[in-house]
């Protein structure tokens, strides 16, 4: 069986997706050269795994099942709109979440577990966020950056009841995500 391109993510509830999509529409109106993500792809990536052999993925999955025992239901507060590396030089446009202690601990637990299975630890500090789009060119980037600066996001609170192991299939029209397994938190 061929390897699968995978990542581990916190899903976003439909009501939060709708609120975030309203912000995204204001950014789309700038007509900047950005490839915008569709609403069904909004999530917080806890760990990008890349290509995984099915046998290794099966072993990892059995250990991921144990992580939710350490976590009660997570509250995630989305409270920022921004861009990586900066709003002045945007490459990725995002909605950021408060780096809550429970969320940060879960991400670190996922990272540590994945490292035990041979997945390289991420060097960059974890910044919980939902990617809204990726800047592809310079057209109207000035309008985009001005809009980013002017946007204020009223806090959006969400309750996460699980995290997911996701498969990402690259297609000419963009990536397609499939949930391979959900891991419910202990409530």
TORKOL-4160 file (C-alpha; in steps of 0.2 Angstrom, whole numbers, padded with zeros to 4 digits, m for minus):
187
<pt num="1" X="0000" Y="0000" Z="0000"/>
<pt num="2" X="0007" Y="0017" Z="m0004"/>
<pt num="3" X="0011" Y="0030" Z="0009"/>
<pt num="4" X="m0002" Y="0043" Z="0014"/>
<pt num="5" X="0001" Y="0062" Z="0016"/>
<pt num="6" X="m0006" Y="0065" Z="0034"/>
<pt num="7" X="m0008" Y="0078" Z="0048"/>
<pt num="8" X="m0015" Y="0079" Z="0065"/>
<pt num="9" X="m0028" Y="0093" Z="0068"/>
<pt num="10" X="m0041" Y="0101" Z="0079"/>
<pt num="11" X="m0057" Y="0102" Z="0069"/>
<pt num="12" X="m0067" Y="0118" Z="0069"/>
<pt num="13" X="m0086" Y="0118" Z="0073"/>
<pt num="14" X="m0098" Y="0124" Z="0059"/>
<pt num="15" X="m0103" Y="0140" Z="0069"/>
<pt num="16" X="m0085" Y="0145" Z="0071"/>
<pt num="17" X="m0082" Y="0141" Z="0053"/>
<pt num="18" X="m0096" Y="0153" Z="0048"/>
<pt num="19" X="m0089" Y="0167" Z="0059"/>
<pt num="20" X="m0072" Y="0165" Z="0052"/>
<pt num="21" X="m0078" Y="0164" Z="0034"/>
<pt num="22" X="m0086" Y="0181" Z="0036"/>
<pt num="23" X="m0069" Y="0188" Z="0040"/>
<pt num="24" X="m0061" Y="0179" Z="0026"/>
<pt num="25" X="m0074" Y="0186" Z="0014"/>
<pt num="26" X="m0068" Y="0204" Z="0019"/>
<pt num="27" X="m0050" Y="0199" Z="0015"/>
<pt num="28" X="m0056" Y="0191" Z="m0002"/>
<pt num="29" X="m0064" Y="0208" Z="m0006"/>
<pt num="30" X="m0046" Y="0215" Z="m0007"/>
<pt num="31" X="m0044" Y="0205" Z="m0023"/>
<pt num="32" X="m0026" Y="0201" Z="m0018"/>
<pt num="33" X="m0017" Y="0187" Z="m0027"/>
<pt num="34" X="m0021" Y="0174" Z="m0013"/>
<pt num="35" X="m0026" Y="0155" Z="m0014"/>
<pt num="36" X="m0040" Y="0155" Z="m0001"/>
<pt num="37" X="m0044" Y="0140" Z="0008"/>
<pt num="38" X="m0062" Y="0133" Z="0008"/>
<pt num="39" X="m0072" Y="0134" Z="0023"/>
<pt num="40" X="m0073" Y="0115" Z="0025"/>
<pt num="41" X="m0054" Y="0115" Z="0027"/>
<pt num="42" X="m0053" Y="0126" Z="0042"/>
<pt num="43" X="m0044" Y="0118" Z="0056"/>
<pt num="44" X="m0029" Y="0120" Z="0068"/>
<pt num="45" X="m0014" Y="0109" Z="0063"/>
<pt num="46" X="m0006" Y="0101" Z="0078"/>
<pt num="47" X="0007" Y="0091" Z="0068"/>
<pt num="48" X="0010" Y="0089" Z="0050"/>
<pt num="49" X="0017" Y="0072" Z="0047"/>
<pt num="50" X="0020" Y="0072" Z="0028"/>
<pt num="51" X="0021" Y="0055" Z="0019"/>
<pt num="52" X="0018" Y="0040" Z="0031"/>
<pt num="53" X="0019" Y="0022" Z="0028"/>
<pt num="54" X="0002" Y="0013" Z="0033"/>
<pt num="55" X="0011" Y="0001" Z="0045"/>
<pt num="56" X="0019" Y="0016" Z="0054"/>
<pt num="57" X="0003" Y="0026" Z="0054"/>
<pt num="58" X="m0006" Y="0011" Z="0062"/>
<pt num="59" X="0006" Y="0010" Z="0076"/>
<pt num="60" X="0005" Y="0029" Z="0079"/>
<pt num="61" X="m0014" Y="0028" Z="0078"/>
<pt num="62" X="m0014" Y="0016" Z="0093"/>
<pt num="63" X="m0004" Y="0028" Z="0103"/>
<pt num="64" X="m0014" Y="0043" Z="0098"/>
<pt num="65" X="m0029" Y="0035" Z="0106"/>
<pt num="66" X="m0021" Y="0036" Z="0123"/>
<pt num="67" X="m0018" Y="0055" Z="0122"/>
<pt num="68" X="m0036" Y="0061" Z="0125"/>
<pt num="69" X="m0036" Y="0053" Z="0142"/>
<pt num="70" X="m0025" Y="0067" Z="0147"/>
<pt num="71" X="m0036" Y="0081" Z="0141"/>
<pt num="72" X="m0054" Y="0086" Z="0145"/>
<pt num="73" X="m0064" Y="0096" Z="0133"/>
<pt num="74" X="m0054" Y="0110" Z="0125"/>
<pt num="75" X="m0060" Y="0128" Z="0124"/>
<pt num="76" X="m0052" Y="0137" Z="0110"/>
<pt num="77" X="m0053" Y="0156" Z="0109"/>
<pt num="78" X="m0050" Y="0163" Z="0092"/>
<pt num="79" X="m0045" Y="0181" Z="0094"/>
<pt num="80" X="m0033" Y="0187" Z="0081"/>
<pt num="81" X="m0031" Y="0190" Z="0062"/>
<pt num="82" X="m0014" Y="0190" Z="0055"/>
<pt num="83" X="m0001" Y="0184" Z="0043"/>
<pt num="84" X="0015" Y="0175" Z="0043"/>
<pt num="85" X="0029" Y="0180" Z="0043"/>
<pt num="86" X="0022" Y="0198" Z="0046"/>
<pt num="87" X="0007" Y="0208" Z="0040"/>
<pt num="88" X="0018" Y="0219" Z="0030"/>
<pt num="89" X="0025" Y="0204" Z="0020"/>
<pt num="90" X="0011" Y="0191" Z="0021"/>
<pt num="91" X="0013" Y="0174" Z="0014"/>
<pt num="92" X="0000" Y="0165" Z="0025"/>
<pt num="93" X="m0016" Y="0174" Z="0031"/>
<pt num="94" X="m0023" Y="0166" Z="0047"/>
<pt num="95" X="m0035" Y="0167" Z="0061"/>
<pt num="96" X="m0026" Y="0165" Z="0077"/>
<pt num="97" X="m0031" Y="0156" Z="0093"/>
<pt num="98" X="m0026" Y="0160" Z="0111"/>
<pt num="99" X="m0011" Y="0149" Z="0116"/>
<pt num="100" X="m0021" Y="0141" Z="0131"/>
<pt num="101" X="m0011" Y="0130" Z="0142"/>
<pt num="102" X="m0022" Y="0114" Z="0138"/>
<pt num="103" X="m0020" Y="0117" Z="0119"/>
<pt num="104" X="m0002" Y="0120" Z="0121"/>
<pt num="105" X="0000" Y="0104" Z="0131"/>
<pt num="106" X="m0010" Y="0094" Z="0119"/>
<pt num="107" X="0001" Y="0100" Z="0104"/>
<pt num="108" X="0017" Y="0096" Z="0114"/>
<pt num="109" X="0011" Y="0079" Z="0118"/>
<pt num="110" X="0006" Y="0075" Z="0100"/>
<pt num="111" X="0023" Y="0082" Z="0095"/>
<pt num="112" X="0033" Y="0071" Z="0107"/>
<pt num="113" X="0023" Y="0056" Z="0103"/>
<pt num="114" X="0026" Y="0058" Z="0084"/>
<pt num="115" X="0045" Y="0061" Z="0087"/>
<pt num="116" X="0045" Y="0044" Z="0096"/>
<pt num="117" X="0039" Y="0037" Z="0079"/>
<pt num="118" X="0052" Y="0045" Z="0069"/>
<pt num="119" X="0043" Y="0061" Z="0064"/>
<pt num="120" X="0055" Y="0076" Z="0065"/>
<pt num="121" X="0051" Y="0088" Z="0079"/>
<pt num="122" X="0045" Y="0105" Z="0072"/>
<pt num="123" X="0058" Y="0119" Z="0075"/>
<pt num="124" X="0047" Y="0133" Z="0075"/>
<pt num="125" X="0036" Y="0138" Z="0090"/>
<pt num="126" X="0018" Y="0132" Z="0089"/>
<pt num="127" X="0006" Y="0146" Z="0085"/>
<pt num="128" X="m0012" Y="0139" Z="0085"/>
<pt num="129" X="m0021" Y="0146" Z="0070"/>
<pt num="130" X="m0032" Y="0142" Z="0055"/>
<pt num="131" X="m0025" Y="0146" Z="0038"/>
<pt num="132" X="m0037" Y="0157" Z="0028"/>
<pt num="133" X="m0026" Y="0158" Z="0012"/>
<pt num="134" X="m0008" Y="0158" Z="0005"/>
<pt num="135" X="m0002" Y="0173" Z="m0004"/>
<pt num="136" X="0003" Y="0169" Z="m0022"/>
<pt num="137" X="0009" Y="0185" Z="m0030"/>
<pt num="138" X="0010" Y="0204" Z="m0027"/>
<pt num="139" X="m0007" Y="0210" Z="m0035"/>
<pt num="140" X="m0016" Y="0220" Z="m0022"/>
<pt num="141" X="m0005" Y="0214" Z="m0007"/>
<pt num="142" X="m0005" Y="0232" Z="m0001"/>
<pt num="143" X="m0024" Y="0232" Z="0000"/>
<pt num="144" X="m0023" Y="0215" Z="0009"/>
<pt num="145" X="m0011" Y="0222" Z="0022"/>
<pt num="146" X="m0021" Y="0237" Z="0025"/>
<pt num="147" X="m0037" Y="0227" Z="0028"/>
<pt num="148" X="m0027" Y="0215" Z="0040"/>
<pt num="149" X="m0022" Y="0230" Z="0050"/>
<pt num="150" X="m0039" Y="0237" Z="0051"/>
<pt num="151" X="m0048" Y="0221" Z="0055"/>
<pt num="152" X="m0053" Y="0218" Z="0073"/>
<pt num="153" X="m0059" Y="0201" Z="0078"/>
<pt num="154" X="m0071" Y="0199" Z="0092"/>
<pt num="155" X="m0066" Y="0183" Z="0102"/>
<pt num="156" X="m0075" Y="0168" Z="0095"/>
<pt num="157" X="m0075" Y="0154" Z="0108"/>
<pt num="158" X="m0076" Y="0136" Z="0103"/>
<pt num="159" X="m0077" Y="0119" Z="0112"/>
<pt num="160" X="m0067" Y="0105" Z="0104"/>
<pt num="161" X="m0072" Y="0088" Z="0109"/>
<pt num="162" X="m0059" Y="0078" Z="0099"/>
<pt num="163" X="m0044" Y="0079" Z="0087"/>
<pt num="164" X="m0042" Y="0070" Z="0071"/>
<pt num="165" X="m0029" Y="0061" Z="0061"/>
<pt num="166" X="m0031" Y="0068" Z="0043"/>
<pt num="167" X="m0026" Y="0062" Z="0026"/>
<pt num="168" X="m0022" Y="0075" Z="0013"/>
<pt num="169" X="m0023" Y="0071" Z="m0006"/>
<pt num="170" X="m0016" Y="0083" Z="m0018"/>
<pt num="171" X="m0026" Y="0086" Z="m0033"/>
<pt num="172" X="m0024" Y="0098" Z="m0047"/>
<pt num="173" X="m0039" Y="0109" Z="m0040"/>
<pt num="174" X="m0030" Y="0109" Z="m0023"/>
<pt num="175" X="m0029" Y="0097" Z="m0008"/>
<pt num="176" X="m0044" Y="0086" Z="m0002"/>
<pt num="177" X="m0044" Y="0081" Z="0017"/>
<pt num="178" X="m0052" Y="0065" Z="0024"/>
<pt num="179" X="m0053" Y="0061" Z="0042"/>
<pt num="180" X="m0045" Y="0044" Z="0045"/>
<pt num="181" X="m0048" Y="0043" Z="0064"/>
<pt num="182" X="m0055" Y="0054" Z="0077"/>
<pt num="183" X="m0049" Y="0054" Z="0095"/>
<pt num="184" X="m0062" Y="0060" Z="0108"/>
<pt num="185" X="m0057" Y="0069" Z="0123"/>
<pt num="186" X="m0062" Y="0063" Z="0140"/>
<pt num="187" X="m0077" Y="0072" Z="0146"/>
